[in-house]
Amino acid sequence: MPKKIMALGLILLLFHLAAPVWAQEDYRLGPEDEIEIRVWNHDDLTRKVRVGLNGTISFPFIGEIKAQGMTVLDLQRELERRLGPQYIIDPHVSITVAEYKSQKFFVVGNVAKPGTYPLTKPIRVVEAISLAGGMESGAGKGGTGSAIAVIVRAKPGIKRDQPSLPDQTPAGDKVTVSLSAAMAGDPRHNVEIKNGDTIYVPALFYYVQGQVKNAGRYPYEENMTVLMAVTTAGGFTDKASPKRTYITREKNGTKEQLKVKLEDPIQPGDVVTVPESWF
């Protein structure tokens, strides 16, 4: 496993463990969320209710109340206001969210636990990937090297039950971020995740062929150079011509051959070719 990926996974874990505790009271309720309502000293009023598709709940004495868009704390206070003093003297209401249904995001691609996650609090991309187990790694699992994520934004008013992949999404509805920059605290990359967003973590690779000891596909890491790529592939053979090494790179659907120096950077998808020496 590349050291850089091990470090990235450790940072993701530490970020998650160090994240501040978030109060459930701040969660904004929406359709299909299930909540448990308790009124102190009135066990007969304890019940689980689900927010309807119209955003309302029904409660004894009060009838229907619009819960959608309210925080848990807001709803608690509103129920207390409506229950007293006409029905209950000095009512104390507590609400817990039993099931999060209305707000969610998706994490797919090169992560340990791809899937659907409830959006229970304000969350940014680094923590979201941490919740999905971090980036997948290890040659037996296809390898990684990815240090970017593509966030497909959900359009307002459209409910998403399935993730949206970048190749099926217009350019204006997605944004690519650098995970290393995000972990360094750059808010332009560690963006906040919204309801319905899909975080796609691609597995990025490069290829080395020709006069190297172990030609093949390798996980890409940021800031890799031609020499680093060749070294990862076992280094040059005795027949290699290092100075004639070139890269084949696809751009706008067209493949280009680029003359390079060993210290030049490579990009994901590059094919590094080391020719045989003429002598």
NORCORBEL-V387791 format. One record per backbone hydrogen bond with DSSP energy under -1.0 kcal/mol. NH is the residue of the N-H (numbers start at 0). CO is the residue of the C=O. Records with the same first field share a line. If there is no record, write none. Layout:
NH->CO ; CO
//
This chain:
5->1
6->2
7->3
8->4
9->5
10->6
11->7
12->8
13->9
14->10
15->11
16->12
17->13
25->22
26->23
28->69
31->50
32->29
33->98
34->48
35->95
36->46
37->93
39->91
41->38
44->41
45->42
46->36
48->34
50->32
51->55
54->51
56->64
58->62
61->58
62->58
64->56
66->54
67->54
68->28
69->66
71->26
72->24
74->70
75->71
76->72
77->73
78->74
79->75
80->76
81->77
82->78
83->79
86->82
87->82
93->37
95->35
97->33
98->33
104->116
105->196
106->114
107->198
109->200
110->108
111->133
112->131
114->106
116->104
118->102
119->117
124->190
127->123
128->124
129->125
130->126
131->127
132->129
133->128
135->109
140->137
141->138
142->137
148->176
149->199
150->174
151->197
152->172
157->154
167->164
168->165
172->169
173->170
174->150
176->148
178->146
181->177
182->178
183->179
184->181
185->180
188->185
189->185
190->188
192->122
195->103
196->193
197->151
198->105
199->149
200->107
205->217
206->269
207->215
208->271
210->273
211->209
212->234
213->232
215->207
217->205
219->203
223->220
225->263
226->261
228->224
229->225
230->226
231->227
232->228
233->230
234->229
236->210
239->236
240->274
243->240
244->241
245->272
246->257
247->270
248->255
250->253
253->250
255->248
257->246
259->244
263->260
265->223
268->204
269->266
270->247
271->206
272->245
273->208
276->238
//
